[in-house]
Amino acid sequence: MLFYVLLFLGIVSLWWHWKARDRIKVTNLTGKYIFITGCDTGFGNMAAKIFDIKGFRVFASCLTETGAKELKAVTSNQLQTVLLDVRDSDNVKKVAAWVKAEVQAEGLWGLVNNAGIMGPSVPTDWLDIEHFREPIEVNLIGLINVTINMLPLIKKAKGRIVNVSSVGGRLAFSGGGYFPSKFGVEGFNDSLRRDMAAFGVKVCCIQPGLFKTALTDPANVMKEKEVIWNKLPPDIKMQYGEDYFQKDAAKKQKLSKICLNKDISLVVQCMEHALTSLHPRAHYVVGQDAKLFWNPLSRMPAVIQDFLLLRNRADLVVSHAK
């Protein structure tokens, strides 16, 4: 009995120590420079506004002039916007050179790689290589390129790199380029974290579940799927059945409603912790769906994953499995 009491007290003590350690903040961060990609809408947009209020000197990169103008209109004079397409290597280099001139000897305290797109999420045999290329170029190659170009500035400040991945980087729910791109982000993040440890640079990965953003807008997702379905060859449609698209879409929408997290500030809170904590976490799993379902499922045997995920797909008109 005494053994179990001591074991319980030991676990409670370790938990208390971890919580106390988790709350310790880095001092004197006011005025530090941070660079955030993908600030037109969603996580990046909210992060830019909040970090600006908290006293960081924010470089907020936007894909569109409209996004940059709207963000600048509601933030302080200290926040600076810049147009950046992470797919454009010349654009990335020019922006990195501009940031270098701005931060000078101080370096860059934080890099938040947030820019991303979804791309079509449909069966693989509905797609061509271009459907895969764009999400991979934005979500993975673009993220790596921005990181490489900003890395000397981060090392100078012994700062932080925060990569926004997804639970889709741990578990692929369907076909398309989004999930391979996020699996790639996870691998890059882990190798970078180990590479930078010797330089005092902390690298963190945020893994959100399904959140209500422009990326996950149901109308846009359905429209993109429908365009692809309408262009499919007759033989592919025949294999799936003419009513497959509608039935499968209904199942997906039902699951989305159950899993959808509406409060995107939860993701921004994780970004803030990663940038300001003395001991940031290597991974942040965000959202009730991610914590209670997707993340645990990603650790289970493939046979269990397949059983549960395939239940969320419509049946083919005729089974081709043997």
Backbone torsions as a table, in degrees:
resi	resn	phi	psi	omega
1	MET	NA	-43.9	179.8
2	LEU	-59.6	-37.8	179.8
3	PHE	-59.1	-44.7	-177.9
4	TYR	-69.4	-34.8	176.3
5	VAL	-64.4	-45.9	179.2
6	LEU	-64.6	-38.4	178.1
7	LEU	-63.2	-45.1	178.6
8	PHE	-60.9	-46.6	179.3
9	LEU	-62.6	-36.3	178.2
10	GLY	-64.9	-43.1	178.8
11	ILE	-64.6	-43.6	178.7
12	VAL	-62.2	-40.7	180.0
13	SER	-64.3	-42.9	178.4
14	LEU	-64.6	-41.3	178.4
15	TRP	-63.1	-43.5	-179.8
16	TRP	-64.0	-41.8	179.1
17	HIS	-63.2	-42.2	179.8
18	TRP	-64.4	-42.2	179.9
19	LYS	-64.1	-41.9	179.4
20	ALA	-64.9	-42.7	178.9
21	ARG	-64.1	-36.3	-177.5
22	ASP	-66.7	-25.5	-175.5
23	ARG	-89.4	-8.1	-178.1
24	ILE	-71.5	127.5	-176.7
25	LYS	-104.0	152.7	170.7
26	VAL	-71.8	138.2	-179.4
27	THR	-91.8	162.0	174.1
28	ASN	57.9	48.3	178.0
29	LEU	-94.5	-11.0	-179.9
30	THR	-59.6	129.5	179.4
31	GLY	88.3	-1.3	177.8
32	LYS	-71.1	150.3	-178.5
33	TYR	-89.4	135.2	171.4
34	ILE	-135.0	147.7	-179.3
35	PHE	-119.8	128.0	-177.3
36	ILE	-124.3	130.6	175.5
37	THR	-96.7	155.6	176.0
38	GLY	70.2	51.7	-174.3
39	CYS	-99.5	8.7	179.0
40	ASP	-62.9	-44.0	-176.7
41	THR	-146.3	-179.7	168.5
42	GLY	63.0	-144.2	-175.5
43	PHE	-56.2	-47.6	-176.0
44	GLY	-63.6	-39.9	179.8
45	ASN	-63.5	-47.6	178.6
46	MET	-65.4	-39.9	-179.8
47	ALA	-61.5	-43.8	-179.9
48	ALA	-59.4	-43.7	-179.6
49	LYS	-65.3	-46.0	-176.5
50	ILE	-68.3	-44.3	-179.2
51	PHE	-68.5	-29.6	174.0
52	ASP	-64.4	-45.1	178.8
53	ILE	-62.8	-35.0	-176.9
54	LYS	-79.8	-0.5	172.2
55	GLY	100.9	0.5	174.4
56	PHE	-71.8	151.7	170.7
57	ARG	-92.8	105.2	-168.7
58	VAL	-97.0	129.8	165.8
59	PHE	-101.8	111.8	-176.5
60	ALA	-107.7	112.1	179.5
61	SER	-90.5	135.4	179.8
62	CYS	-125.7	152.2	178.3
63	LEU	-80.7	-31.6	-174.6
64	THR	-118.8	153.3	176.3
65	GLU	-65.5	-35.3	178.5
66	THR	-62.7	-45.5	178.2
67	GLY	-60.8	-42.9	-179.8
68	ALA	-65.7	-42.8	-178.6
69	LYS	-65.2	-43.5	-179.2
70	GLU	-66.7	-37.5	179.0
71	LEU	-68.8	-42.7	-179.1
72	LYS	-63.1	-31.1	-177.1
73	ALA	-69.4	-20.9	-175.5
74	VAL	-116.4	14.9	179.9
75	THR	-127.4	174.4	-176.0
76	SER	-76.8	170.7	177.6
77	ASN	-67.5	-17.4	-178.4
78	GLN	-72.9	-31.1	178.3
79	LEU	-74.2	134.6	177.6
80	GLN	-119.3	134.1	176.4
81	THR	-101.2	154.5	177.5
82	VAL	-149.0	142.1	178.3
83	LEU	-82.0	130.2	-178.6
84	LEU	-147.1	125.7	168.9
85	ASP	-108.3	108.7	-173.1
86	VAL	-65.4	-12.8	177.2
87	ARG	-79.0	-17.0	-174.6
88	ASP	-97.4	105.5	-175.5
89	SER	-61.9	-39.3	178.6
90	ASP	-64.3	-41.5	177.3
91	ASN	-61.2	-43.8	179.5
92	VAL	-61.2	-45.1	-179.4
93	LYS	-63.6	-42.4	-179.9
94	LYS	-65.3	-41.6	178.8
95	VAL	-65.8	-40.0	178.1
96	ALA	-63.1	-39.4	177.9
97	ALA	-65.7	-39.1	177.5
98	TRP	-64.1	-44.2	178.4
99	VAL	-61.6	-42.3	179.0
100	LYS	-58.3	-42.6	179.2
101	ALA	-66.5	-32.6	-179.6
102	GLU	-74.5	-44.3	-174.4
103	VAL	-83.7	-25.2	-179.9
104	GLN	51.0	-129.1	-173.0
105	ALA	-73.5	-17.4	-176.8
106	GLU	-70.2	-31.0	-177.3
107	GLY	79.5	-176.8	-176.2
108	LEU	-109.9	118.2	-177.9
109	TRP	-71.1	-41.6	-174.1
110	GLY	-136.9	138.7	170.9
111	LEU	-122.5	120.6	178.0
112	VAL	-111.7	105.1	178.7
113	ASN	-84.8	94.5	-174.0
114	ASN	-112.2	-22.6	-175.1
115	ALA	-58.1	135.5	179.8
116	GLY	-169.9	158.8	174.3
117	ILE	-132.2	162.8	-179.3
118	MET	-89.5	-50.4	-172.3
119	GLY	72.7	170.0	-178.5
120	PRO	-67.3	139.3	179.0
121	SER	-119.2	84.2	-175.4
122	VAL	-140.6	171.7	178.0
123	PRO	-55.1	145.8	-173.5
124	THR	-60.3	-35.1	-177.6
125	ASP	-77.6	3.7	171.2
126	TRP	-91.5	-9.0	-166.9
127	LEU	-110.7	160.5	168.2
128	ASP	-116.3	178.8	-172.7
129	ILE	-63.8	-30.3	-179.2
130	GLU	-66.5	-30.2	176.9
131	HIS	-64.6	-30.2	177.9
132	PHE	-83.0	-35.4	-170.4
133	ARG	-61.0	-48.2	-173.0
134	GLU	-63.2	-49.8	177.5
135	PRO	-59.9	-37.2	179.8
136	ILE	-68.9	-38.6	-179.9
137	GLU	-69.1	-37.1	179.4
138	VAL	-78.7	-55.2	-169.8
139	ASN	-74.3	-30.0	-175.3
140	LEU	-114.2	-62.0	-177.5
141	ILE	-62.6	-43.5	177.9
142	GLY	-60.9	-44.3	178.8
143	LEU	-60.9	-44.6	179.7
144	ILE	-64.3	-42.6	-178.2
145	ASN	-63.4	-45.5	177.6
146	VAL	-60.5	-43.7	-179.2
147	THR	-61.2	-47.8	-178.7
148	ILE	-59.0	-42.0	-177.5
149	ASN	-73.7	-27.3	179.3
150	MET	-92.6	-11.9	-171.1
151	LEU	-58.2	-42.6	178.5
152	PRO	-58.9	-35.1	179.6
153	LEU	-72.2	-36.3	177.0
154	ILE	-68.0	-42.9	179.9
155	LYS	-63.2	-36.8	179.4
156	LYS	-62.3	-38.1	-179.1
157	ALA	-90.3	-4.5	-171.6
158	LYS	49.4	52.9	-171.0
159	GLY	-97.6	-148.2	-171.3
160	ARG	-128.8	143.7	171.3
161	ILE	-121.2	125.4	-178.8
162	VAL	-119.2	114.3	-179.6
163	ASN	-103.6	123.4	178.0
164	VAL	-88.8	108.6	178.1
165	SER	-102.1	-128.7	-177.3
166	SER	-175.4	159.4	169.1
167	VAL	-64.0	-18.3	174.0
168	GLY	-70.2	-5.5	172.1
169	GLY	-89.6	-2.4	177.3
170	ARG	-116.3	-22.5	-175.4
171	LEU	-150.3	120.4	-178.8
172	ALA	-88.8	114.1	-176.0
173	PHE	-81.9	-28.1	-176.6
174	SER	-158.6	-175.0	178.9
175	GLY	-77.8	176.5	-180.0
176	GLY	112.4	171.0	-175.2
177	GLY	-83.2	-14.6	-176.6
178	TYR	-61.2	-48.5	-174.7
179	PHE	-69.6	-43.7	173.0
180	PRO	-58.4	-36.9	-179.6
181	SER	-65.9	-39.6	-178.4
182	LYS	-75.8	-33.1	171.6
183	PHE	-61.3	-38.7	177.1
184	GLY	-64.1	-40.5	177.4
185	VAL	-59.9	-42.0	179.3
186	GLU	-60.4	-44.6	179.7
187	GLY	-65.6	-44.0	178.5
188	PHE	-62.8	-43.5	-179.6
189	ASN	-59.3	-45.5	-177.1
190	ASP	-67.1	-41.9	179.7
191	SER	-68.6	-39.2	178.9
192	LEU	-64.5	-40.0	179.5
193	ARG	-58.6	-41.7	-179.6
194	ARG	-74.2	-36.9	178.8
195	ASP	-64.1	-37.4	-173.2
196	MET	-89.9	-8.5	-177.5
197	ALA	-56.9	-39.2	-177.9
198	ALA	-68.1	-17.9	-178.1
199	PHE	-99.9	3.3	179.7
200	GLY	78.3	13.2	178.6
201	VAL	-94.3	128.6	179.4
202	LYS	-98.0	132.4	-178.2
203	VAL	-119.9	125.2	-175.8
204	CYS	-125.5	153.8	-180.0
205	CYS	-126.0	127.8	177.3
206	ILE	-103.3	130.8	-175.7
207	GLN	-121.1	81.2	-179.8
208	PRO	-72.5	151.9	168.7
209	GLY	-82.0	-147.0	-179.1
210	LEU	-87.5	114.7	-179.7
211	PHE	-117.0	152.7	-179.5
212	LYS	-78.6	98.2	177.2
213	THR	-138.5	176.5	177.0
214	ALA	-61.1	-28.5	-179.1
215	LEU	-63.6	-33.7	-174.6
216	THR	-108.6	15.7	-179.3
217	ASP	-56.9	118.9	-173.9
218	PRO	-57.6	-38.4	-178.3
219	ALA	-64.0	-43.6	179.3
220	ASN	-67.6	-40.5	179.5
221	VAL	-62.1	-45.6	-179.6
222	MET	-65.6	-40.7	-179.8
223	LYS	-61.7	-43.0	-179.7
224	GLU	-65.2	-41.5	178.1
225	LYS	-64.5	-40.8	-177.3
226	GLU	-66.2	-38.9	177.3
227	VAL	-59.2	-44.5	-179.8
228	ILE	-66.9	-43.4	179.5
229	TRP	-58.9	-43.5	-177.1
230	ASN	-67.5	-20.1	-179.4
231	LYS	-96.0	-1.9	-176.9
232	LEU	-68.3	146.3	174.4
233	PRO	-62.9	151.3	-178.8
234	PRO	-56.3	-35.1	-177.6
235	ASP	-67.2	-35.4	177.4
236	ILE	-67.9	-44.5	178.4
237	LYS	-61.0	-37.4	-179.5
238	MET	-66.0	-36.9	179.2
239	GLN	-64.5	-37.1	-177.4
240	TYR	-88.5	-31.7	-175.8
241	GLY	101.5	140.1	-174.2
242	GLU	-62.0	-28.6	-178.9
243	ASP	-96.4	7.2	-178.1
244	TYR	-60.9	-45.2	-175.4
245	PHE	-56.2	-49.0	-177.7
246	GLN	-67.1	-42.5	-180.0
247	LYS	-64.7	-44.1	-179.3
248	ASP	-67.5	-40.1	178.6
249	ALA	-61.0	-39.6	179.5
250	ALA	-63.4	-41.5	178.1
251	LYS	-64.3	-44.6	-178.4
252	LYS	-63.7	-41.4	-179.9
253	GLN	-65.5	-37.3	178.3
254	LYS	-63.1	-44.6	178.8
255	LEU	-66.2	-38.9	-179.9
256	SER	-60.9	-41.0	179.7
257	LYS	-63.8	-37.0	179.4
258	ILE	-68.9	-39.9	-171.8
259	CYS	-89.2	-17.7	-168.8
260	LEU	-62.9	127.5	172.8
261	ASN	-99.6	128.8	-175.5
262	LYS	-94.9	-21.2	-175.9
263	ASP	-92.6	94.3	-177.2
264	ILE	-74.4	-11.0	178.6
265	SER	-64.1	-21.1	177.4
266	LEU	-60.6	-38.0	178.6
267	VAL	-69.9	-41.0	179.8
268	VAL	-65.5	-35.3	176.1
269	GLN	-61.0	-37.9	177.1
270	CYS	-67.2	-40.4	175.1
271	MET	-58.1	-44.7	-178.9
272	GLU	-63.0	-43.1	179.4
273	HIS	-62.7	-41.5	-179.6
274	ALA	-64.0	-31.8	-178.1
275	LEU	-86.4	-25.2	-171.1
276	THR	-115.9	-17.4	-178.1
277	SER	-74.8	143.1	175.6
278	LEU	-67.4	-29.0	-180.0
279	HIS	-127.5	75.2	179.9
280	PRO	-66.3	154.4	180.0
281	ARG	-81.9	153.0	176.9
282	ALA	-70.0	-37.1	-178.1
283	HIS	-136.3	141.0	175.9
284	TYR	-122.6	111.8	175.6
285	VAL	-93.3	122.8	-170.5
286	VAL	-124.6	135.7	178.3
287	GLY	105.5	141.3	-178.1
288	GLN	-62.2	-38.9	-180.0
289	ASP	-64.0	-39.1	-179.9
290	ALA	-67.7	-43.8	-176.0
291	LYS	-72.5	-38.3	-172.7
292	LEU	-95.2	-20.7	-176.1
293	PHE	-128.5	-63.2	-171.8
294	TRP	-63.2	-46.3	-178.5
295	ASN	-66.3	-47.6	175.2
296	PRO	-60.3	-39.9	-179.2
297	LEU	-63.2	-35.0	-178.6
298	SER	-64.8	-19.0	-178.4
299	ARG	-96.9	-1.2	-177.9
300	MET	-90.3	164.6	177.8
301	PRO	-59.4	152.1	-177.4
302	ALA	-57.8	-34.4	-177.9
303	VAL	-63.7	-34.8	177.6
304	ILE	-74.3	-42.9	177.4
305	GLN	-57.2	-48.7	-177.5
306	ASP	-63.1	-41.8	-178.8
307	PHE	-59.8	-46.9	-176.7
308	LEU	-73.5	-41.4	-177.1
309	LEU	-72.3	-35.8	179.9
310	LEU	-70.5	-21.4	175.4
311	ARG	-67.7	-18.9	179.9
312	ASN	-94.0	13.6	176.3
313	ARG	-115.4	145.5	176.4
314	ALA	-69.0	150.7	178.0
315	ASP	-75.8	145.7	172.9
316	LEU	-67.9	157.1	179.9
317	VAL	-62.0	-36.3	174.6
318	VAL	-136.9	127.7	178.9
319	SER	-68.7	131.9	178.8
320	HIS	-102.9	-1.4	-179.0
321	ALA	-74.6	147.0	178.1
322	LYS	-117.2	NA	NA
